[in-house]
Amino acid sequence: MAKKEIENAITLINAITDLTSSNGTGIAFIDLNGILIRSNLIFDSLMAENNFSVFWNELVEFTLKGKKADFEEHMITERKFFSSKISFNENSEFYIFIFPEAVNSTDIKTKHDRTEIRAFSHDLNNIFNSILNISEMLLADELVIKEKLRFVGLIKDASLRGVEINNLILRQKKDESQDIGSIHFRHIIEKIISHIEFNLNKGININFTCPGNQFKILGREIDFYRIIYNLIINAIESIDKTGNIFISIENNIGISTLDNAELKNSHVKLTVKDDGCGIPKEIKAGIINGGISTKIKNYEGGLGLKIVRELVEKYNGTIRLKSELNEGTTFSIYFPTSDLISGTTTAGKRSKILIAEDELTVRELLTELFQFHQFEVITVSSANSILKEFEKSPDIAIMLIDKKLRGGDGLEAALKLREKNYSKPIILASGSAVEESMSPKEKATVDLIIKKPYNFEHLLFTINRLL
């Protein structure tokens, strides 16, 4: 597909998805292989229900076979839906599915909250199972003190992971950038293996390889822990009695071909491969979207893979799945390196960032930081100057505004910017906890509230995500 056609398709998909999110309409796009391209919050909420996931997989199967008309007779349902094939040309085609009135608009946030809590509960359950299994070993009489101390350490570490996940549930709105740091895959994977080794059948072997110097990835460690934990648990439970799991980390430089797409920048590739039961061809298309499980169980699950998809997308990653029935499954995930953070757009133009900061030293440090990353930097020290600079440069891509400025309040300036139809991201910085005293309107005015002093690595990561 030509670059322009890809851009047109993405623009259309994003526009339709955004327009339907607020009125209770579910929407999903799939490619001609049945792979989900994009869906909105309503559709994701529907997929959390097992009865809908069965309905969806049947619908996709019949659609791809060109037998959409036969679907109604095959599965009697009262659920309304519309579907159509959209073509930019013969090389860029996809299907759109619309589910009108799928959810009452007033229930959207509640459903989303329930889905998120269900996901957190799923991961907590995995951790609790590990703790229980380690505890069983700890109670064995034949253990020496050294082994018992090791098991206590594992219980403590797994419990801390559980506390982190629980804290995610308790925090309603939080500056995630304060938790951002460099991700060390070797450390995370070795920890996970130590936590789950007691869940393994004696006939299951885990093999792990990792380079000595891994490319730099920024993120929240608990997010990557959840991604890898779910993939490994999924691999373990797809194996009956004996088998192998292969986990690897690779540094990839330059172009890597993924199906019909290319990754032109450096990235870290995470691979989790097993020689278990594999995935039936008829459900492969919907496997990562939840409601379907690859595990050898007498019930349907699949929530773990939905969690993986959502967290991978959060870090602009790409996920690929290969599987053959009775031969095994391979998940490959590509995370862009954090060295790619840049203020240069795809068209080669430098993005403008406005920094409103009244402390000269901090302002100079921020200017040097963003200029190094190819941003065009505009700096001001007063609230009034923010509006003047916006009038001169309405194409400012993002603003970092300190709450306390000379001659005024940064938040008040942000409110005035929105009144003047500035729609780009605004980050409000403050040395104190200001969020509790802010009105709903004020909170909606800014895209993020971060605490000072600045952590420059966290700040870069946050701005890269917002842009």
N, C-alpha and C positions, 0 to 999 in steps of 0.2 A: 504494500500500500504506500502511495506517495506521502511525503511529509505533510503536504497541505491537506490531503484527504484525512489523514490521521487527526490533524488539528481540528478540522471541521466536525469529524465524528465525535471527538472528545468534547468540543464546545456544545454540540447538540445534546449529548448525553448528560453533561453536567447541568445544562440549563433546564432540561426537562425534570431531572432528578430533584434539583433545588426547588422548582416550582411546585412539585407535588408533595413535598415533605410536610407542609403545614396544614393540609386539608384532609388528612386521613386516607390518602390514596397510596396504595403500594405500587411500586414500579421496579422493574428489573430488566436488564439488558443481557443477552447472551450472544456469543459468537456462533458461527455455523458448526462448531464442534460441541456446542452445549455448555461452554465454559462461561460462568457468570462474569460479565465485564464490570457492571456497576449496579448497585441497588440502593434504595433509600431506607431510612430508619423504619418506615412502616413495613416494608417487605422483610427486613431483618427480624422484626418482632413476630411476623407471621411464621417465619422459618424456625423460630424457637418452639413452635408447636408441632408435635410429631405428626398429627393428622394432616397438617398443611404440607409438611415436607414430603410426605408420600404423594399427595396431590400434585405437588410441584414437579417431582421427578417423573411422574407419569406424563404430565403435561409437556415437559421438555422432550421426552422420548417420542411422543406422538408427533410433536411439532417438527422435530428433526427428520422424521420419516415421511413428512408431508401428509400426515393423516390427522390433521387438526380437527377435521369434521367428525372423525370417528371417536374423538375423545369424550364428548358428551355422553355417548352411548356406553362407552367403556366404564366411565366413572360418573355415576349420577351424583351431582353436587348442586347446592344452591349458591355456591360462591360465584359472584359475578367476576368476569375477566374479559379483557380484550387483548388481542395480540396481532402483531403485524410484522412483516419483514421490511426492513429499511435498507435501501441500496444507494450508496454514493456512486459506485460503479461495480463491475463484476468482481473486483478485488477487495471491496470494502462493503461488506454486508453484515447485518446482524438482526436479531429479533428483539422486539420490545414487547413486554407484557405489562398490562395495567390492571390493577385490582381496585376499582372505585369503592369508596366507603368501606375500606377494609377495617379501619379503626376510627372510632369517634375522635375528632381532633383534640378534645379535652382529655382523652386518655393516652395521648401519644407519649407524654413525658413519663407517666406512670408505667406504661409498658416498657419503655426504654430502661427505666430504673430497675424494673423487675428482671429484665434480661441481663443487665449488668450484674446485679446481685446474684443471679443464678450462675453466671460465669465465675464470679469470685468464689461462690460456694463450691463449685466444681473443683477449682484449684485447691481450696482449703481441704476438701475431702481427700484429694491425693496426698497432701502433706500429712494429714492426720493418719492415713493408712501407713505411711512410711514410719511415723513416730511409733505407732502401735507395733509394727513389725520389729523395729529396733528394740522396743521395750521388751518384747518377748525374748529376744536374744540376751538382753541385759539380765533377765531373771534366771538364766541358766546357771546351775550350780558350778559347772566345771570351768567357768570363766575365771581368768586371773585378773588381778587388780588393773593391770595395764589395759587389757581388753575392755574392762568395764568402763574405765575412764574414756576410752575412745568412743564407746557407745553413748555415754553421757554427752560428749561433745557433739556427736551427730544429732542427738535429740535437741540439744540447745540450738544448733544451727538451723535445723528444720523448723523449730518453734519460732525462731526469729523471722524466717521467711513467712510463716503464717501470720505473725504480727504485722509484717509489712503489707500483706494482702488485706488484712482486716482494717488497717489504717486507710487503705484506698477506698474501702466501703464507707468509712466514717467521714472522710473529707468530701464535702460537696463541691466546693470550688477552691482550687488550690493552684498556686504557681508551681507547676511541675518542674520548671527549669531548676528549682533549688535542689532537686534530686538527681540532676543530670551529672553524669561523669563518664569517663572512658570505660568502654565495655571490654572486659577480658574474658573471652570465650573459654579459654582453657580452665580458668578458675571456676567459672559457672558450671561448666559441664562436669568437671571432676567432682564438684560439690554434689551435683544432682546424682551422679552415679553412686557416690557414697551413701546418699539418702535412700536410693531405691534398690540397692544391691540385695536387700533382704526381701524384696518383693519378687525377685527373680526365681524362676524354676532353675534347678541345678543344670539343666541342659541348655540354658540360654547364655550366650557369650556376648559381651559388649566390647567392641574394638574402637578405639578413639585415636585419631591423629590430628595434630595441630602444629602450624609453623612456629618457629621460635619467635619471630617478629611479626605479629599480626597487624594489619592495617588499622588505623584509628577509626573507631566507631563511637559516637556519643549517644547516650540514652540513659534510661532508668534501668538499673540492674534487675529489679524485680520484674520488669516487662520481658526482658530477654530470658530470665529464669523461667517465666511462665510459658514462653514460646517453646523453649527447648524441653522443658519438663513434659509438656503435653505431647510433643512429638515422640519422645522416648517412651512414655507410658503407652501411647498408641501403638508403637512398634512392638513393645513387650506383649501387649494383650492381643496382638494379631498372630502371635506364634503359639502353636500348640505343642507343648512339651519341650521340643528341642529346636534350636535355631540360632541365628546370628544377627546382631545389630551392628551396623558400621556407622560411626559418627565422624565427620571430618570438617575441618575448617581450612579454607584455601583463600589466599590473596590472589585476586584476578585484576590484571592491569589491561586497560584498553578495551577493545571491542570483544564482547561475548554474544553469541547468537542465541536467542531464546525464541523458539518457534519462528514466528515471522517478525519478531522484534529484535532490537539490538540494545545492549547496554554499552554505551560508548565511554563510560567513565570507570574509574577504579572502584572495586567493591569487594566485600568479604562474602564468600559463599559458604553457607552452612548446609551440610548434607546429612540427613538421617535416613539410612537405608536398612531394610529388614528383608529376610527371606521367609516371611510368614504367609498368611492365607491370601494376600493380594486383595484387590478391589474388583468386584464385578463391573464389567464394562457399562452396564445400564445405569449404574449409580455414580460413576466416576465424575460426571459433569457437576453434580451437586455436592460432592463429598466435603468440600472445604467450607460450605455455607451453613453447616449445622443440621442436626436432625438425622444424620446418617452416620453410622459408625463402621470403621474397618475392623473392629475388635471381634474376637470370638466370644459372643455373648448371646443370651436368649432374649435380648431386648435391644431397642434402638437407642442410640445415644448421639455421639458426634459433636457434642458441645465443645470438646477440647479443640477440635480442628477449626471451629468457628472463632474461638478465642485466638488461635494462632493467626488466622487470616486478618482479624481486626488489628492485632498488635503489629503484624508485619506492615500493613498499610499505614499505620501510625508513623512508622519510620521510613516511609517512602520505599519500602522494600518490594521485591518481586518474588512470588512463590510459584514453583512449578512441581507438578506431580506426574510420576510415571509408575504404572502398576500393571502387573499381569496376574491373573487369577492363579492361585496355587504356586506362584513363583516369588512374589514379594512386592514391596512398595518402596519408592524412593521419593522423599520430599527434598527439594533443593530450594534454598532461600538466599536471595541476593540482597545484601544491605549496602547502600552507597556509603562510601567512606566519608568521614567528617571533614577531611581535607578539601572536599569539594565545595564547602561553603563559600559562596562568591556573590558579590553584588552585581556581577555581569549577567545580563539576561541572555536567553537563547539567540536573540538577534544581535548580540554583541554590544548592546548598550548598557552603560553603567546605571544601576538603580540609585535613586536618591533617597537618603535617609536624613531626617531632621533630628538633631539631638538638642533638647532643651534642658540645660544643666547650668546652675549658677556657680558651681565650684569650678574654678579655672583648671586646676590640676586634673580633675576627673574628666572635664570636657576635652582636654588635650589628649588624655589617654584613650578615650573613646574615639576621638577623631583618628588617631594613629591606628587603632585597631581596625576600624571599618575601612579606612583608606587602603590598608594592607590587603583587605579582602575585596578590593576593587569596587567599593561603594563610592558614590559621589556624596560627600558629607556637607550638610548645612548645619551650623551651630548657632544657638541663641542662648541668652542667659535670662530673659524675662518673658513673662506670659504674653505681653502685647506683641512681642517680636514674632511669636509663633504664627499669629494670624497674618502679619505683614509678609512673612516668608511664604506662607501658603498662597497668598494672592499673587506673589511674584512667580512661584513655582508650584502650580496646581498638580503637577505630575509626581510629587513626592510619594515614594512607594510605601514608606513606613515612618512612623514617628515614635521616638523614645522621649517621654516627657516626665520630668521630675515633678512631684506633687508641689513642693515648695520652691517657688521661683521669685525672682525680684519683681516687685510691683504687681504681684497677683498670684493666683492659684493655678497650678497646672491642670487640675481637673476641670476648672471653670473654662480654661482655654480649650480643652478637649470637647466640652459641651458646645462651645461656640463653633468649633470646627465642624461638628456634625450638623449644626444648623445651616452651615454654609455648604452642606452636601459633600464634605470630605468623607469618602467611604473606605479608604485604605486602613490597614491595621494601625491602632494606637496602643502603645504599651505605657502604662503609668508606673513610675518608680517612686518608692517611698521608703524612708528609713524606719517608719513605724507601721503598726497594723491599722490601716485606714479602711479596709474593706467593710468591717463591721459597722462603721458609721456612715457608709454610703447608701444612698437611696437606690431602689431598683433601676431608675432611669440612669443614674450615674454609673452603676455597674454595667449596664448595657452599652454605655458610651465607649468604654475601653475594651479592647480584645483580651488584655491580660494585665494583671497587677503583679509586679515583682518587687522584692525587698532589696534594699541597699544594705551594705555595700555590694557592688556588682561582682558577680563571678563571671569573668569575661567569656570563659568557655561555655557556661550555661546560657549566657546572653546570646552568643552567636548561634547556638543550637536553636534557641527559641525563635530568633528572627528568621532563621532559615526555614523553620516549619511554617511560620506565619506567611512568608512570601511564597 
